[in-house]
Amino acid sequence: MDVLLQQLFNGLTVGSVYSLVALGLTLVYGILHIPNFAHGALYMIGAYITYTMMSSLGFHYLISLFISIIVVGFISVLMERLVFHPLKDSTPIQHKVAAIGMLLFLESLAQLIWGADYQQMETPFAQVIDLFGVTVTMQRLIIVITAVVAMILLYLFLKRTYTGATIIAMAQNREGAHLVGINTNKVAMLTFFIAGVLAALGASLTSPINLVFPSMGHLVILKAFVIIIIGGMGSIPGAILGGYIIGFSESIGATYLSSNYSDIISFALLVIILTIKPQGIFSKGEA
């Protein structure tokens, strides 16, 4: 039972990070209706900025995290303005090529600046505590709490504010939103900013318990795509639920099956769930 509780908490930790990344990806998909492959690169850049602020400039972890999410948010906005906005009337394949190009560019830039070596990020929250019989580190607890708070704040922003309502309206019908007076350019920029913030937040939270390296976003973005497909493309509740489904499944599967199969479990779940519900758990209309 102790092992099961421990793995459930680990799954909660991993699922929280997956959900944050998938939320940003599904928001962008709702606006552009194309998969943003460069989202994983934003995740990686967020980790490196936090690492640099701490190791080179001596900033506290929390200050470094805040700087990272702001900087990556603006990088994401620049990506939208300089890459995706000029292609808004182009074919979907051109958007995909542009996103892959940005992914490769940002990874090459990171390798040029920080090198290809793996880096370890320190954390001031390395204390180990006993929580209801489960041994956890403060960093993992902070990951769960911060992710849940961020998701609640995002939900309230989208459901309770006019600006959030414009994002949902534009995701449902971009042309219709423009016709009723919504500034679609500003909404697109805001959406990309939020997506960048969520990617950087997820990376900065999990990097102290993992490693930082140029290709760290590859597996995460693959899992994020699996999550938003399982949850329903463009669905915010689906991204959150899908993230935790994958997180718990991988953690428990790695314990009771083999850690070698932890990544395969995600794709096996994708096949099973799509066989039962081809549209995903939630349709886009329920976002």
N, C-alpha and C positions, 0 to 999 in steps of 0.2 A: 504493500500500500504506500509506503514511504517513497519507493521508487516511482510509482505511478504519479503521486502528487508532485514529485520533483519534476518529472517530465511534462506534466500538465502546465506547471509554471513556466518551464522552458518554452513550451509551445505557445503560451500566452505572450512571452517576450518576443519570440520570432514572429508570431502572427501580428503583433502590434506594429512591428517595423514593416512587414509586408503590406499591411493595410494602409499605412501612411504613403508608401510609394505607389501602391495601386490607386489610391484616391487621386493623387496628382495626375496619374496616367489616364484615368477614366474621365476626369474633368476636361483634360485637353482633347480626348477623343470626342467628348460631347460637343466641343466647339468646332474642331477641324474635321471630325469624322474620318480621321486617318490615325493609324498607330504611330506615336512619337517614339521612335527607336532611340532618340537622343536623350530620353528621360533618364536612362541608366547612367549616362555620362554626367548629368547634373548631380545625380546621387554621389558619384565618385568625386566630382569637384567639391561638393559640400564637405566631404570627409577630409580632403586635402587642405581646404581653407581652415577648417577647425584645427587640424593637426599643425599647420604652419603658425597660426595665431598663438598656439600654446608653446610649441617647441622653439620657434625662432624669435617671437616677440614677447613671450613670457606672460601672455594674458591668462586669466583664469578660464577654466573649462566653460563655464556658463557664458562668460563674455564672448569667448571664441565661438561658441555655438550660435549666439545671437548675431554676431558679425557674419558668420557663414550663411545663415538662412537669408539675411538681407542681400548679401552679395549674389548668391545663387538665384535669388528671386529676380534680381535685375538682369542677370545673365540670361535667364529664361525669357524675360521680356524682350531683350535684345534679339534673342533667337527668333521670337515671334515676329518682330518688326523687320528684321533683316533677311530672314530666310523664308518663313511661312507666309507672311502677309503678301509679299510680291507674287506668291504662287497661289493665291486664293482662288483664282479662276482657272487654275491648271488641272490636269488630270490627277487622280489619286496616286498613280505610280510616280509622278514627279515629286509629290509630297514625301513619299516613302524614300525615294532616292536622296532627297534633301536631308531627311532625318538621319539616314545612315551616314551621309557625308558629315553631318554635324557630330555624330557619335565618334567617327574616326578622327575628326579634327580635334575634338576636345581630349580624346585619349592620347593622341600624339602630342598635344600641347602639354598635358599633364606629365607625360614621360620626359619631355624636353625640360620642363621646369623642375620636377621632383625626382626624376630618374625612374628606373624600372624596379628598384628594390622594394621589398615589403617594409612597411613602417609600422611601428607600434605606438598607439596613442595612449598616453597616460590619463588617468582619471582621479580626481580627488575623492571619488565615491567608491572606493574599493573595499569598504568595510563589509564583513560578512555578518548577516543577522539570521536569527531563527524566526520564521514566520509560520505559525500554526504547524510546527513540526517539519517545515520545509526550509532547507538551508539556501538562502539567496544572497546575492551581493546587492548593495545599495544601487549600483549602476543598473542592474536588471530591473529592480523595482522602479527606478526613475524612468526607465524606458516605457514600462507598462503605464505608469501614471501619466506621464507626459503625452504619450500617444492617445490615451483615452480622452484626456482633457482637450487635446488638439482636435480630435474627431468630434467631440461634443460642440466645441466652439465653431467648427466648420459647419456642422449641421444647423446650429442656431443662426449663423450668418446667412446661410442659403435659404432658410425657411422663414426667418423673422425680419429680414432687412430688405429694403427695396433693391439695393445693389445685388444682393444674393438672388433675388427673384429674377433680375435681368439675366443672370448667368444661366439659370434654369430655363428661362424663356428662349434664350439664344440657342441653348443645347437642343431644345425641342424643335425649333424652327428659326433658323438664322434670318431668312428673308422676311418672315412674318415679324420678327423682333425689330428688324430695321424699319419696316413699314409703320410700326406703331411708335416710332421715335427713339428707340433704344440705340445708343451709340455703340455699334458692334465692334468698332476698333478698340474702344476703351475697355469693353467687356472682355475681348480677347486678350488684351494686355494684362488685365487684372487676373484672368484665369491662369495665364502662364506664370504670373508672379506667384500665385497661390501654389501652383504645381511645383515650382522651383523651391519654394519654402518647405513644402512637405517632403520633397526629395532630400534636401539638405538636412532637415530635422531628423529624418530616419537614419541617414548616414552618420550624422554627428552623434546620435544616441547609441548606435550599435558599434561604431568603430573602436571604442575602448575595450570591447570584449572580442573584437576580431582584429584583422589587419587592414592596413590601408595600402592599396596598390592600383595602378592605372586601369586594370581590367576588372576591378571589383564590382562594377555595375552590370556585367554581362549576365551572371546567374540571377541577380536580383530582378533585372528587367524581364528576363524570361519568366520568372515566377510571377511577376506583376501581370504579364500578359495572360498567363494561365488563370490568375485570380479574376481578372476582369471578364474573361470569357466564361468562367464558371459562374460568376455572380451575375452576368448580363452586361453586355457592352454598354457603357455609358451610365450604369446604375451605381449610385453612391452607396446605398445599403448593400448592394451586391459586392462592391469592392471591399467593404469592411468585413462582411460575413465570409467572403471567399478567402481573405487574408488569414482569418483565424482558423478556418477549416484546413487550409494548407499548413499553417503553423503547428496546429495540434497533431495533424496526421503525420507530418515529418518527424516531430519529436517522439511521438509514441512508436511510430514505425521503426525509427532508428534504434530504439531500446529493445523492442520485442521481436524485431526481424533482424535488421543489420543496418549499421550506419552507411554501408555502401549503397543501400537502396533508398536513402532519404530523398534524393533528388528525383528518382524515378516515381516515387509515390505521387508527386504533384501531377505528373502527366498521366498516370494511371487514373487518378481521380477525375482529371479533365475528361478522359474518354468515357468513364462511367457516368458522370453527371450529364454530359452532353447526349449520351445515349438515352437517358431518361427525360431530360429537359433540353432539347436542342437550342432553345433561346437563352439558356442560362437560368439560374435560380430566380433572378428578377429580370423583368423586361426593362428596357430603357424608360418606358413611360412611368415606371414606379420609382424612378430616381428622384 
